[in-house]
Amino acid sequence: MKQTALITGASKRVGKAIAEHLAEKGWNIAIHFNSSEKPAEVFVSELTAKYPQQKFQSFKTNLSNINEVIKLIPKVLDAFGEIQLLVNNASVFDPGYLKLTQPDLFDEQINVNLKAPFFLIRDFANHCKTGNIINFVDTRVTSNKSNFAAYSLSKKGLWDLTKMAALEFAPNIRVNAIAPGVTLAPEDRDETYLQNLAQNIPMKKPGGLDPIIKSVDYILENNHLTGQLLFADGGENLGKNV
């Protein structure tokens, strides 16, 4: 039986790139989406046409709604039978200093970026018993800057959750994290914006998707790796050399 990966936020951007890469390697892919229904449907069709011997299916889940979150793993298992890999990629990323953060902003960042992964990780462990979990955190976990206060706290929490789960679930389930840096321009910005951002990191250039894909491969191929964080950020976590 082919291996199956459940990737949250897999209909576009980083999640889509990971899904395409794993599909090329022979994986079945469960593509989670929330609002991107049409892109998810198109993506499933493209993958199915390209890899007819594999299975691809999309699953709509609002990650800010815990009642929907706890149904996702069982739905994927019903469709695929097994899941060997959970990738918690989907996230919301909204600014707000501590003094300006309203409860609804705080709740959305925590619910999508931390609470949903927590219960997906729980359900993966309880239902699947063995495999890999990869959590996407952020290079901000090394910083105490508060301009994205709720978001940063959610990612710091997800990194601590990664270590906690790695310890509890070993040796049957390995749990690791990846922290991207300057990767892709926001959908409303161009490459110039990304190049300007990259001038503030040691490597002075955007990383693109390749470092992330290689980090996924490294985690999956290194069967003695658990509870670790790979910074695919061009050294951004190191701070500035001033």
C-alpha positions as CSV (number, residue, x, y, z in Angstrom):
1,M,0.0,0.0,0.0
2,K,1.3,3.5,-0.9
3,Q,2.0,5.9,1.9
4,T,-0.4,8.7,2.6
5,A,0.3,12.3,3.7
6,L,-2.3,14.7,5.2
7,I,-1.1,18.2,4.5
8,T,-3.0,21.2,5.9
9,G,-3.3,24.2,3.6
10,A,-2.2,22.1,0.7
11,S,-4.1,23.8,-2.1
12,K,-1.6,26.7,-2.5
13,R,1.9,28.1,-1.8
14,V,4.2,26.0,0.5
15,G,1.6,23.3,1.2
16,K,1.0,22.8,-2.5
17,A,4.7,22.6,-3.2
18,I,5.1,19.9,-0.5
19,A,2.2,18.0,-1.9
20,E,3.5,18.1,-5.4
21,H,7.0,16.9,-4.2
22,L,5.6,14.0,-2.2
23,A,3.2,13.0,-5.0
24,E,6.2,12.8,-7.3
25,K,7.8,10.4,-4.8
26,G,4.8,8.1,-4.9
27,W,2.7,9.3,-2.0
28,N,-1.0,9.5,-1.8
29,I,-2.1,13.0,-0.7
30,A,-5.0,14.2,1.5
31,I,-5.3,17.9,0.6
32,H,-6.8,20.0,3.3
33,F,-8.3,23.4,2.5
34,N,-10.7,25.8,4.1
35,S,-11.7,28.6,1.7
36,S,-9.7,27.6,-1.4
37,E,-12.2,25.0,-2.7
38,K,-11.7,25.6,-6.4
39,P,-7.9,25.6,-6.3
40,A,-8.1,22.4,-4.2
41,E,-10.4,20.7,-6.8
42,V,-8.1,21.8,-9.6
43,F,-5.1,20.5,-7.8
44,V,-6.6,17.1,-7.1
45,S,-7.5,16.8,-10.8
46,E,-4.0,17.7,-11.9
47,L,-2.3,15.3,-9.5
48,T,-4.8,12.5,-10.5
49,A,-4.1,13.0,-14.2
50,K,-0.3,13.0,-13.6
51,Y,-0.1,10.1,-11.1
52,P,-3.1,7.8,-12.0
53,Q,-1.8,5.0,-9.7
54,Q,-2.0,7.2,-6.6
55,K,-4.9,8.6,-4.7
56,F,-5.6,12.3,-4.1
57,Q,-8.6,13.8,-2.3
58,S,-9.5,17.2,-0.8
59,F,-11.0,17.8,2.6
60,K,-12.6,21.0,3.7
61,T,-12.0,21.9,7.3
62,N,-12.2,25.3,9.1
63,L,-9.2,25.0,11.5
64,S,-10.6,27.7,13.7
65,N,-13.6,25.4,14.5
66,I,-12.5,22.6,16.8
67,N,-15.6,20.6,16.0
68,E,-14.5,20.4,12.4
69,V,-10.8,19.8,13.3
70,I,-11.5,16.7,15.3
71,K,-13.4,15.2,12.4
72,L,-10.5,15.6,9.9
73,I,-8.2,12.7,10.7
74,P,-11.1,10.2,10.9
75,K,-12.4,11.4,7.5
76,V,-9.0,11.0,5.9
77,L,-8.6,7.5,7.4
78,D,-12.1,6.6,6.1
79,A,-10.9,7.6,2.6
80,F,-7.3,6.3,2.6
81,G,-7.2,3.6,5.3
82,E,-3.9,4.8,6.7
83,I,-1.9,8.0,7.2
84,Q,1.9,7.9,7.6
85,L,2.6,11.6,7.6
86,L,0.8,14.7,9.1
87,V,2.1,18.1,7.9
88,N,0.7,21.0,9.9
89,N,1.4,23.7,7.4
90,A,-1.7,25.9,7.4
91,S,-1.5,29.0,9.4
92,V,-2.9,32.6,9.7
93,F,-0.4,35.4,10.0
94,D,-1.7,38.8,11.2
95,P,0.1,41.7,12.8
96,G,-0.7,43.3,16.1
97,Y,1.3,44.6,19.1
98,L,0.3,43.3,22.5
99,K,-1.4,46.6,23.4
100,L,-3.4,46.6,20.2
101,T,-4.4,42.9,20.1
102,Q,-8.2,42.2,20.3
103,P,-9.6,38.9,21.6
104,D,-10.8,37.9,18.1
105,L,-7.3,38.3,16.6
106,F,-5.8,36.4,19.5
107,D,-8.3,33.6,19.2
108,E,-7.8,33.2,15.4
109,Q,-4.0,33.0,15.6
110,I,-4.1,30.5,18.5
111,N,-6.9,28.4,17.2
112,V,-5.5,27.9,13.7
113,N,-1.8,27.9,14.5
114,L,-1.7,26.0,17.8
115,K,-5.0,24.5,18.9
116,A,-5.8,22.8,15.6
117,P,-2.3,21.3,15.3
118,F,-2.5,20.1,18.9
119,F,-5.7,18.1,18.2
120,L,-4.6,16.9,14.8
121,I,-1.4,15.6,16.5
122,R,-3.4,14.0,19.2
123,D,-5.7,12.3,16.8
124,F,-2.8,11.2,14.5
125,A,-1.1,9.6,17.6
126,N,-4.3,7.9,18.7
127,H,-5.5,6.6,15.3
128,C,-2.3,6.0,13.3
129,K,0.1,4.8,16.0
130,T,3.2,5.2,13.9
131,G,4.6,7.6,11.3
132,N,5.9,11.2,11.1
133,I,4.6,14.6,12.0
134,I,6.1,17.8,10.6
135,N,5.0,21.1,12.1
136,F,5.7,24.5,10.4
137,V,6.7,27.1,12.9
138,D,8.5,30.4,12.2
139,T,11.9,31.8,12.6
140,R,10.2,34.3,15.0
141,V,10.3,31.6,17.7
142,T,13.8,32.8,18.5
143,S,12.7,36.4,18.9
144,N,10.6,38.4,21.4
145,K,9.5,41.1,18.9
146,S,5.8,41.8,19.6
147,N,4.7,43.3,16.3
148,F,3.0,39.9,15.6
149,A,2.4,39.1,19.2
150,A,-0.4,36.5,19.0
151,Y,1.0,34.9,15.9
152,S,4.5,34.6,17.4
153,L,3.1,33.1,20.6
154,S,1.1,30.6,18.6
155,K,4.3,29.5,16.8
156,K,6.4,29.4,20.0
157,G,3.7,27.2,21.4
158,L,3.8,24.9,18.4
159,W,7.5,24.5,18.7
160,D,7.1,23.5,22.4
161,L,4.3,21.2,21.4
162,T,6.7,19.6,18.8
163,K,9.2,18.7,21.5
164,M,6.5,17.6,24.0
165,A,4.9,15.3,21.4
166,A,8.3,14.0,20.2
167,L,9.1,12.9,23.7
168,E,5.7,11.3,24.4
169,F,5.2,9.5,21.1
170,A,8.8,8.1,20.6
171,P,9.8,5.7,19.3
172,N,6.8,5.0,17.1
173,I,6.1,8.5,15.9
174,R,8.7,11.1,15.1
175,V,7.8,14.8,15.5
176,N,9.9,17.6,14.0
177,A,9.5,21.2,12.9
178,I,10.6,23.4,10.1
179,A,11.0,27.2,10.4
180,P,10.9,29.0,7.0
181,G,12.1,32.5,6.6
182,V,11.9,34.7,3.5
183,T,10.3,32.2,1.2
184,L,7.5,33.5,-1.0
185,A,6.1,37.0,-1.5
186,P,2.7,37.6,0.0
187,E,-0.1,37.2,-2.7
188,D,-0.5,41.0,-2.9
189,R,3.3,41.8,-3.2
190,D,5.9,41.2,-5.9
191,E,9.4,39.7,-5.9
192,T,10.9,43.2,-5.2
193,Y,9.2,43.1,-1.8
194,L,10.8,39.8,-1.1
195,Q,14.3,40.9,-2.2
196,N,14.1,43.9,0.0
197,L,13.1,41.7,3.0
198,A,16.0,39.4,2.3
199,Q,18.6,42.2,2.7
200,N,18.0,41.9,6.4
201,I,19.1,38.2,6.7
202,P,22.6,36.8,6.6
203,M,22.2,35.0,3.2
204,K,20.9,38.3,1.6
205,K,18.5,36.4,-0.7
206,P,15.1,34.7,-0.5
207,G,15.2,31.0,0.0
208,G,12.3,30.1,-2.1
209,L,10.7,26.6,-1.7
210,D,13.8,24.5,-2.2
211,P,15.2,24.7,1.3
212,I,11.8,23.7,2.7
213,I,11.4,20.7,0.4
214,K,14.9,19.6,1.2
215,S,14.1,19.9,4.9
216,V,11.0,17.7,4.5
217,D,13.1,15.1,2.8
218,Y,15.8,15.2,5.5
219,I,13.3,14.7,8.2
220,L,11.6,11.8,6.5
221,E,14.9,10.1,5.5
222,N,16.6,10.5,8.9
223,N,14.8,7.9,11.1
224,H,16.8,8.9,14.2
225,L,15.6,12.5,14.2
226,T,12.9,13.7,16.5
227,G,12.0,16.8,18.5
228,Q,14.2,18.9,16.2
229,L,13.7,22.2,14.5
230,L,15.3,22.9,11.1
231,F,15.7,26.6,10.3
232,A,15.2,26.9,6.5
233,D,15.6,30.7,6.9
234,G,19.0,31.7,5.4
235,G,20.2,32.4,9.0
236,E,17.5,34.9,9.9
237,N,17.1,33.2,13.3
238,L,20.7,34.4,14.1
239,G,19.7,38.0,14.2
240,K,21.5,40.9,12.5
241,N,25.3,41.3,12.4
242,V,25.5,44.9,13.6
